[in-house]
Amino acid sequence: MKIAKITLNKMAIQDMKANLHQHVSSIEIDSVNKNYRVVFKELDLSGYLLLQGNEYKAIHYCEANEKGVSCKHLNVFSSIIDTIGETLVKFSTKGSIQDVETIHNQLIDIDFTNVNSTFGLLAPIEEVDAAPVAAPVETDEAAAPTTTTAFRDCNVGWGTVQTYLDKEGLPPALIHRILERRGAIHATVSCLPMMIKPEQPHYPYSGPMLARALRHVLLGKDLILIGDKGTGKDTLIATIGWVLGLPQTIHVGNKDETKESIVGEPAFRDGESTFDLSQFASTVKNGGLANMAEVNMCATC
């Protein structure tokens, strides 16, 4: 392995800082020696930023680097060093995979601490097991119904969601916003018996519309999905429900639907006139994802 002096492109470094999440999944530091370990998404071996004296040198293995050809990993290392206010002056070249494995083995017993947040990357995934469900408590049927919301832990299942969003190319800032909204939803929206639980679809939606739809929902806006049968409209809705933890109700439009019936219908109970909300109106009132399928069939709405 050779260590060469390098000349850096400042514009390329700034561009890489904005897109670091596309290439790196984890950055860790050895707080004693100030060395960094960089876990690349597309490389089998981690790279290292080693502090020697007052200078950092970058070491990694990829096929281009082994041949002495310039690679994007130089800009990755440079953007990391630039973020912490240091300067990268040396870069490994024409190194073999065995060279990097040797360094890895030398540092294997060193305690590294994850510092993803310093570089705008996603936090390490710590999967949380679902809490056991308590047995139902028998109550007096004559007692007044409770209106308390059953708290759900937004961290349960989040690891799988975060991995999916990361693979779909969503930027960390957007994923952080999704987790914040997911937490608010889990704390305030109960999954009522009439609702479909927010579970991972067998084949979650994949495509550019995902990020656009999630941004739309985070802004508090409704979605109108238009497309032929089989284009993934229901899959996208189910995926959004799973990602955000929103229980779902499905309403199929029909020609007999009216502006009144979509909200509910009058009822007579216990000698008094009352009004029963529709599932759609109940979802709007109590929270959840209301999927109005075939809305074009509601001719009078």
C-alpha positions as CSV (number, residue, x, y, z in Angstrom):
1,M,0.0,0.0,0.0
2,K,1.3,3.4,-1.0
3,I,0.4,6.7,0.8
4,A,0.3,9.7,-1.6
5,K,-0.2,13.4,-1.1
6,I,-3.5,14.6,-2.5
7,T,-5.1,17.7,-3.9
8,L,-8.7,18.2,-2.9
9,N,-11.6,19.7,-4.9
10,K,-13.5,21.9,-2.5
11,M,-16.7,21.9,-4.7
12,A,-16.7,18.1,-4.8
13,I,-16.3,18.0,-1.0
14,Q,-19.3,20.2,-0.4
15,D,-21.4,18.2,-2.9
16,M,-20.4,15.0,-1.1
17,K,-21.3,16.4,2.3
18,A,-24.9,16.9,1.0
19,N,-25.0,13.3,-0.4
20,L,-22.9,11.5,2.2
21,H,-25.9,9.3,3.2
22,Q,-25.9,7.7,-0.3
23,H,-22.5,6.2,0.3
24,V,-22.0,5.8,4.0
25,S,-24.2,4.0,6.5
26,S,-22.1,4.5,9.7
27,I,-19.2,6.7,11.0
28,E,-17.5,5.8,14.3
29,I,-14.7,7.3,16.3
30,D,-12.1,5.9,18.6
31,S,-12.3,8.8,21.1
32,V,-8.9,7.9,22.6
33,N,-6.8,8.0,19.4
34,K,-9.2,10.1,17.3
35,N,-9.3,7.6,14.6
36,Y,-12.5,7.2,12.5
37,R,-14.0,4.0,11.0
38,V,-16.2,4.5,8.0
39,V,-18.7,1.9,6.9
40,F,-19.5,2.2,3.2
41,K,-22.7,0.9,1.8
42,E,-21.2,-0.7,-1.3
43,L,-17.9,-1.9,0.1
44,D,-17.3,-5.1,2.1
45,L,-14.6,-3.6,4.2
46,S,-14.8,-0.5,6.3
47,G,-12.4,2.4,5.6
48,Y,-10.3,4.2,8.2
49,L,-9.2,7.8,8.9
50,L,-6.1,7.4,11.0
51,L,-4.5,10.3,12.9
52,Q,-0.7,10.3,12.7
53,G,0.9,13.3,14.4
54,N,-1.2,16.2,13.2
55,E,-2.2,14.7,9.9
56,Y,-5.0,12.3,8.9
57,K,-4.5,9.7,6.3
58,A,-7.4,7.8,4.6
59,I,-7.2,4.0,4.0
60,H,-9.7,1.8,2.3
61,Y,-10.0,-0.9,-0.4
62,C,-11.9,-0.7,-3.7
63,E,-11.0,-2.0,-7.1
64,A,-10.4,1.4,-8.5
65,N,-8.1,2.4,-5.7
66,E,-6.2,-0.9,-6.0
67,K,-5.4,0.0,-9.6
68,G,-4.3,3.5,-8.6
69,V,-7.4,5.1,-10.2
70,S,-9.2,8.0,-8.6
71,C,-12.4,7.0,-6.8
72,K,-15.3,8.8,-5.1
73,H,-14.2,7.5,-1.7
74,L,-11.6,10.2,-1.5
75,N,-14.3,12.8,-1.5
76,V,-16.2,10.8,1.2
77,F,-13.2,10.8,3.5
78,S,-12.5,14.5,2.7
79,S,-16.0,15.6,3.5
80,I,-15.9,13.8,6.9
81,I,-12.6,15.5,7.8
82,D,-13.9,18.9,6.6
83,T,-16.9,18.5,8.8
84,I,-14.8,18.1,11.9
85,G,-12.5,21.0,10.9
86,E,-9.4,19.0,10.0
87,T,-7.5,18.5,6.8
88,L,-6.9,15.3,4.9
89,V,-3.5,15.3,3.3
90,K,-2.7,11.7,2.6
91,F,-4.6,8.9,0.8
92,S,-3.9,5.3,0.3
93,T,-3.5,4.0,-3.2
94,K,-2.7,0.7,-4.9
95,G,-3.5,-1.2,-1.7
96,S,-4.7,-4.7,-1.5
97,I,-7.7,-6.1,0.4
98,Q,-5.2,-7.8,2.7
99,D,-3.7,-4.5,3.6
100,V,-7.0,-3.1,4.9
101,E,-7.9,-6.4,6.6
102,T,-4.6,-6.1,8.5
103,I,-5.5,-2.7,9.8
104,H,-9.0,-3.9,10.6
105,N,-7.5,-6.7,12.8
106,Q,-5.2,-4.3,14.5
107,L,-8.2,-2.1,15.6
108,I,-10.7,-4.8,16.2
109,D,-10.4,-4.6,20.0
110,I,-10.7,-0.8,20.0
111,D,-14.0,0.7,21.3
112,F,-15.5,2.8,18.5
113,T,-18.5,5.1,19.2
114,N,-21.1,5.9,16.6
115,V,-21.2,9.6,15.6
116,N,-23.7,9.5,12.7
117,S,-25.6,12.5,14.0
118,T,-22.5,14.7,13.6
119,F,-22.6,14.1,9.9
120,G,-26.3,14.2,9.3
121,L,-26.6,10.4,9.0
122,L,-29.3,8.1,10.4
123,A,-28.8,6.9,14.0
124,P,-27.9,3.2,14.5
125,I,-31.0,0.9,14.5
126,E,-31.9,-0.5,17.8
127,E,-35.0,-2.7,17.3
128,V,-37.5,-2.6,20.1
129,D,-39.7,-5.6,20.9
130,A,-43.4,-5.0,21.3
131,A,-44.6,-4.8,24.8
132,P,-46.8,-7.7,25.9
133,V,-50.5,-7.1,25.5
134,A,-52.3,-6.8,28.8
135,A,-55.4,-9.0,29.5
136,P,-58.7,-7.2,29.0
137,V,-60.2,-5.8,32.2
138,E,-63.8,-6.5,32.9
139,T,-65.9,-3.4,33.4
140,D,-69.4,-2.5,34.3
141,E,-71.4,-2.2,31.1
142,A,-73.3,0.7,32.6
143,A,-70.2,2.7,33.2
144,A,-69.4,5.6,31.0
145,P,-67.1,4.6,28.0
146,T,-63.5,5.8,28.2
147,T,-62.0,8.1,25.6
148,T,-58.3,7.6,26.5
149,T,-55.9,6.8,23.7
150,A,-53.9,3.5,24.0
151,F,-50.3,4.5,23.7
152,R,-48.3,2.6,21.1
153,D,-44.5,2.6,21.0
154,C,-43.3,4.2,17.8
155,N,-39.9,2.4,18.1
156,V,-41.4,-1.0,17.8
157,G,-40.7,-2.1,14.2
158,W,-38.9,1.2,13.4
159,G,-35.7,-0.6,12.5
160,T,-37.3,-2.4,9.6
161,V,-39.0,0.8,8.5
162,Q,-35.8,2.9,8.6
163,T,-33.9,0.2,6.6
164,Y,-36.6,0.3,4.0
165,L,-36.7,4.1,3.7
166,D,-32.9,4.2,3.5
167,K,-32.9,1.7,0.7
168,E,-35.5,3.7,-1.1
169,G,-33.0,6.6,-1.1
170,L,-34.9,9.0,1.3
171,P,-32.5,11.6,2.8
172,P,-31.9,11.4,6.5
173,A,-33.5,14.7,7.2
174,L,-36.8,13.4,5.8
175,I,-36.5,10.1,7.7
176,H,-36.0,12.1,10.9
177,R,-39.2,14.0,10.2
178,I,-41.1,10.8,9.5
179,L,-39.9,9.3,12.9
180,E,-41.1,12.5,14.7
181,R,-44.5,12.3,13.1
182,R,-44.7,8.6,13.7
183,G,-44.0,9.3,17.4
184,A,-46.9,11.8,17.5
185,I,-49.2,9.4,15.8
186,H,-48.4,6.5,18.1
187,A,-49.0,8.7,21.1
188,T,-52.4,10.0,20.0
189,V,-54.1,7.6,17.5
190,S,-55.5,4.3,18.7
191,C,-56.0,1.3,16.5
192,L,-59.7,0.7,16.9
193,P,-61.3,-2.7,16.2
194,M,-62.8,-1.5,12.9
195,M,-59.4,-0.4,11.6
196,I,-56.7,-2.3,9.7
197,K,-53.5,-2.4,11.7
198,P,-50.5,-0.7,10.2
199,E,-48.4,-3.7,9.2
200,Q,-45.7,-4.1,6.6
201,P,-47.1,-5.1,3.2
202,H,-45.8,-8.3,1.7
203,Y,-44.3,-6.1,-1.1
204,P,-43.9,-2.5,0.2
205,Y,-44.3,0.2,-2.5
206,S,-41.0,1.0,-4.2
207,G,-40.5,4.0,-6.5
208,P,-40.1,7.8,-6.7
209,M,-43.7,8.5,-5.6
210,L,-42.9,7.3,-2.1
211,A,-40.8,10.3,-0.9
212,R,-43.2,12.7,-2.7
213,A,-46.3,11.2,-1.1
214,L,-44.7,11.1,2.4
215,R,-43.6,14.8,2.1
216,H,-47.2,15.6,1.1
217,V,-48.6,13.8,4.1
218,L,-46.1,15.4,6.5
219,L,-47.4,18.8,5.3
220,G,-50.9,17.8,6.4
221,K,-52.3,17.4,2.9
222,D,-54.5,14.7,1.4
223,L,-53.5,12.5,-1.5
224,I,-55.4,11.9,-4.7
225,L,-54.0,8.9,-6.4
226,I,-54.9,8.4,-10.1
227,G,-54.0,5.4,-12.1
228,D,-55.1,2.2,-13.7
229,K,-55.8,-1.0,-11.7
230,G,-52.6,-2.6,-10.6
231,T,-50.4,0.5,-10.6
232,G,-49.8,0.3,-6.9
233,K,-52.3,2.9,-5.4
234,D,-53.5,0.7,-2.6
235,T,-49.9,-0.6,-2.0
236,L,-48.7,3.0,-1.6
237,I,-51.4,3.8,0.9
238,A,-50.7,0.6,2.9
239,T,-47.0,1.4,2.9
240,I,-47.6,5.0,4.1
241,G,-49.8,3.5,6.9
242,W,-47.0,1.1,7.9
243,V,-44.3,3.7,7.8
244,L,-46.2,6.2,9.9
245,G,-48.0,3.7,12.1
246,L,-51.5,4.9,10.9
247,P,-54.3,2.5,11.2
248,Q,-56.5,2.4,8.1
249,T,-60.1,2.2,7.2
250,I,-61.2,1.5,3.6
251,H,-64.3,3.0,2.1
252,V,-65.5,2.1,-1.4
253,G,-67.4,4.8,-3.3
254,N,-70.7,4.0,-4.9
255,K,-73.4,5.8,-6.9
256,D,-75.8,5.9,-3.9
257,E,-73.3,7.8,-1.7
258,T,-74.5,11.3,-0.7
259,K,-72.9,14.2,1.0
260,E,-74.9,13.2,4.1
261,S,-74.3,9.5,4.1
262,I,-70.5,9.9,3.8
263,V,-70.6,11.6,7.2
264,G,-73.1,9.3,8.9
265,E,-76.8,8.7,9.4
266,P,-79.6,9.7,11.9
267,A,-80.4,7.0,14.5
268,F,-82.9,6.5,17.3
269,R,-81.6,4.9,20.4
270,D,-82.8,4.7,24.0
271,G,-85.8,6.8,23.1
272,E,-83.7,9.7,21.8
273,S,-82.6,10.9,18.4
274,T,-78.9,10.7,17.7
275,F,-76.5,10.6,14.9
276,D,-74.0,7.8,14.1
277,L,-70.8,8.7,12.4
278,S,-69.7,6.7,9.3
279,Q,-66.4,4.9,9.5
280,F,-64.9,7.6,7.3
281,A,-66.1,10.4,9.6
282,S,-65.0,8.4,12.7
283,T,-61.5,8.0,11.2
284,V,-61.3,11.7,10.4
285,K,-62.4,12.6,14.0
286,N,-60.3,10.1,15.9
287,G,-57.3,9.8,13.6
288,G,-56.1,7.3,11.1
289,L,-55.7,6.8,7.4
290,A,-59.0,7.0,5.5
291,N,-58.7,5.2,2.1
292,M,-61.6,6.3,-0.1
293,A,-61.3,3.8,-3.0
294,E,-63.2,4.3,-6.2
295,V,-64.0,7.9,-5.2
296,N,-65.0,8.6,-8.8
297,M,-68.1,6.4,-8.2
298,C,-69.5,9.0,-5.7
299,A,-71.4,10.9,-8.3
300,T,-73.2,13.2,-5.9
301,C,-70.4,13.9,-3.4
